[in-house]
Each structure stands twice: as C-alpha cells, then as structure tokens.
C-alpha cells in the first residue's frame, strides 16, 4: 500500500511536533480502505463530487490554450495581465 501524504514525512512530523503511532497508522489505513471501497459503491455523480465538472472545464481550457499557443492570463496585484481595468476617480480633497 502506498504511503499517504496525510502521515507526512518524519521531517514534517518533527517540525510540527506530530507523532504517529503504529495504532494510528493502522486506523488511518483502515479508514482509507473504507472510504475507497465506499466510493466504488456509490453512484458516479456522488463519487465524483459536485465541482469535478468545473475542474474538468478549467483543464480543457488550459489544454486548448497550450495547444493554440495562448498564454493563461496571470493575476497580479494591479489586476490581471492583458485586461484593462476601468480608471478609478480620485476623490476631490
């Protein structure tokens, strides 16, 4: 069985003062197995989650942008690159 990121590395446990006993490891593995088994038994939409289609749409858009050489707009402190924001009027002092 693959190691689970939730356990973290020994270094992470040391940094954050977390201990993980063998009993906790067994309980965690049992919980993961139960969740994965239950997921296989649930209906597709419930197993996939309500926002999966949104993530798939973003992935498709990114794939299209890469294929067509279109960069993804980057967000900066002054707004998104390539998008002109309306001028804001300064309040008269």
Secondary structure as GFF3:
##gff-version 3
##sequence-region A 1 93
A	DSSP	three_ten_helix	5	7	.	.	.	ID=ss1
A	DSSP	alpha_helix	10	16	.	.	.	ID=ss2
A	DSSP	alpha_helix	22	41	.	.	.	ID=ss3
A	DSSP	alpha_helix	44	48	.	.	.	ID=ss4
A	DSSP	alpha_helix	52	67	.	.	.	ID=ss5
A	DSSP	beta_strand	75	76	.	.	.	ID=ss6
A	DSSP	beta_strand	79	80	.	.	.	ID=ss7
###
